[in-house]
Amino acid sequence: MLRAERGVSRRQLAGALGVHYQTVGYLERGEYSPSLHLALRIAGFFEVPVEVVFSTEPFPRIGQ
């Protein structure tokens, strides 16, 4: 959601984080759990606390 809201493409985010763009897709679909280091880098990229991006509880679907 953050990525889309801020107009950042998967490739742009991946480039900034030093990961493959498919990794960003896996993260967004919940198919991959990031390392703590990567989670902190993602939060840092968006300048938000890591809890805004990741949680142990599932996030509600948009529109619910």
PyRosetta script that sets phi, psi and omega in degrees:
from pyrosetta import init, pose_from_sequence

init()
pose = pose_from_sequence("MLRAERGVSRRQLAGALGVHYQTVGYLERGEYSPSLHLALRIAGFFEVPVEVVFSTEPFPRIGQ")
pose.set_psi(1, -45.8)
pose.set_omega(1, 179.3)
pose.set_phi(2, -58.7)
pose.set_psi(2, -43.3)
pose.set_omega(2, -177.8)
pose.set_phi(3, -61.4)
pose.set_psi(3, -46.7)
pose.set_omega(3, -179.3)
pose.set_phi(4, -66.5)
pose.set_psi(4, -42.9)
pose.set_omega(4, 179.7)
pose.set_phi(5, -59.2)
pose.set_psi(5, -35.0)
pose.set_omega(5, -175.5)
pose.set_phi(6, -96.0)
pose.set_psi(6, 3.6)
pose.set_omega(6, 175.6)
pose.set_phi(7, 69.0)
pose.set_psi(7, 32.9)
pose.set_omega(7, -179.9)
pose.set_phi(8, -101.9)
pose.set_psi(8, 128.1)
pose.set_omega(8, 178.4)
pose.set_phi(9, -77.8)
pose.set_psi(9, 163.1)
pose.set_omega(9, 176.0)
pose.set_phi(10, -59.3)
pose.set_psi(10, -42.2)
pose.set_omega(10, -179.6)
pose.set_phi(11, -64.5)
pose.set_psi(11, -39.4)
pose.set_omega(11, 178.9)
pose.set_phi(12, -64.9)
pose.set_psi(12, -45.4)
pose.set_omega(12, 179.9)
pose.set_phi(13, -64.4)
pose.set_psi(13, -44.4)
pose.set_omega(13, 179.2)
pose.set_phi(14, -59.4)
pose.set_psi(14, -43.4)
pose.set_omega(14, 179.1)
pose.set_phi(15, -61.9)
pose.set_psi(15, -41.4)
pose.set_omega(15, 179.7)
pose.set_phi(16, -67.1)
pose.set_psi(16, -30.7)
pose.set_omega(16, -178.0)
pose.set_phi(17, -92.7)
pose.set_psi(17, -14.2)
pose.set_omega(17, -178.8)
pose.set_phi(18, 76.9)
pose.set_psi(18, 32.5)
pose.set_omega(18, 177.1)
pose.set_phi(19, -125.0)
pose.set_psi(19, 168.6)
pose.set_omega(19, 177.6)
pose.set_phi(20, -73.2)
pose.set_psi(20, 146.2)
pose.set_omega(20, -178.0)
pose.set_phi(21, -61.7)
pose.set_psi(21, -27.8)
pose.set_omega(21, 177.9)
pose.set_phi(22, -66.9)
pose.set_psi(22, -28.6)
pose.set_omega(22, 176.8)
pose.set_phi(23, -60.7)
pose.set_psi(23, -40.4)
pose.set_omega(23, 178.2)
pose.set_phi(24, -61.5)
pose.set_psi(24, -42.7)
pose.set_omega(24, 177.6)
pose.set_phi(25, -62.0)
pose.set_psi(25, -43.4)
pose.set_omega(25, 178.1)
pose.set_phi(26, -60.7)
pose.set_psi(26, -42.0)
pose.set_omega(26, 178.5)
pose.set_phi(27, -62.6)
pose.set_psi(27, -45.2)
pose.set_omega(27, -177.2)
pose.set_phi(28, -65.3)
pose.set_psi(28, -32.9)
pose.set_omega(28, 179.5)
pose.set_phi(29, -86.9)
pose.set_psi(29, -2.8)
pose.set_omega(29, -179.9)
pose.set_phi(30, 75.5)
pose.set_psi(30, 20.5)
pose.set_omega(30, -179.6)
pose.set_phi(31, -90.3)
pose.set_psi(31, -5.1)
pose.set_omega(31, -176.2)
pose.set_phi(32, -148.0)
pose.set_psi(32, 134.0)
pose.set_omega(32, 174.8)
pose.set_phi(33, -102.3)
pose.set_psi(33, 126.4)
pose.set_omega(33, -175.9)
pose.set_phi(34, -75.4)
pose.set_psi(34, 158.5)
pose.set_omega(34, 170.1)
pose.set_phi(35, -67.1)
pose.set_psi(35, 162.7)
pose.set_omega(35, 177.1)
pose.set_phi(36, -58.6)
pose.set_psi(36, -41.2)
pose.set_omega(36, -179.4)
pose.set_phi(37, -60.1)
pose.set_psi(37, -46.7)
pose.set_omega(37, 179.9)
pose.set_phi(38, -67.3)
pose.set_psi(38, -40.6)
pose.set_omega(38, 178.4)
pose.set_phi(39, -59.3)
pose.set_psi(39, -43.1)
pose.set_omega(39, 179.1)
pose.set_phi(40, -67.4)
pose.set_psi(40, -36.4)
pose.set_omega(40, 177.8)
pose.set_phi(41, -66.7)
pose.set_psi(41, -39.4)
pose.set_omega(41, 178.0)
pose.set_phi(42, -63.9)
pose.set_psi(42, -47.2)
pose.set_omega(42, 178.2)
pose.set_phi(43, -60.2)
pose.set_psi(43, -41.5)
pose.set_omega(43, 178.1)
pose.set_phi(44, -63.5)
pose.set_psi(44, -39.7)
pose.set_omega(44, 178.3)
pose.set_phi(45, -58.1)
pose.set_psi(45, -44.0)
pose.set_omega(45, -178.2)
pose.set_phi(46, -88.1)
pose.set_psi(46, -2.6)
pose.set_omega(46, 178.4)
pose.set_phi(47, 57.0)
pose.set_psi(47, 47.8)
pose.set_omega(47, 177.5)
pose.set_phi(48, -134.6)
pose.set_psi(48, 159.4)
pose.set_omega(48, 174.4)
pose.set_phi(49, -63.3)
pose.set_psi(49, 148.9)
pose.set_omega(49, -177.6)
pose.set_phi(50, -58.2)
pose.set_psi(50, -29.3)
pose.set_omega(50, 179.7)
pose.set_phi(51, -66.1)
pose.set_psi(51, -20.3)
pose.set_omega(51, 177.6)
pose.set_phi(52, -72.9)
pose.set_psi(52, -29.7)
pose.set_omega(52, -176.4)
pose.set_phi(53, -96.3)
pose.set_psi(53, -37.3)
pose.set_omega(53, -174.7)
pose.set_phi(54, -128.9)
pose.set_psi(54, 146.3)
pose.set_omega(54, 179.8)
pose.set_phi(55, -150.3)
pose.set_psi(55, 154.6)
pose.set_omega(55, 174.9)
pose.set_phi(56, -79.2)
pose.set_psi(56, -18.3)
pose.set_omega(56, 176.2)
pose.set_phi(57, -97.6)
pose.set_psi(57, 141.5)
pose.set_omega(57, 178.1)
pose.set_phi(58, -63.0)
pose.set_psi(58, 141.6)
pose.set_omega(58, 176.3)
pose.set_phi(59, -77.1)
pose.set_psi(59, 142.8)
pose.set_omega(59, 176.5)
pose.set_phi(60, -65.2)
pose.set_psi(60, 148.0)
pose.set_omega(60, 178.0)
pose.set_phi(61, -67.5)
pose.set_psi(61, 148.7)
pose.set_omega(61, 178.7)
pose.set_phi(62, -62.7)
pose.set_psi(62, 134.2)
pose.set_omega(62, 177.6)
pose.set_phi(63, 92.6)
pose.set_psi(63, 3.9)
pose.set_omega(63, 178.8)
pose.set_phi(64, -106.9)
pose.dump_pdb("model.pdb")
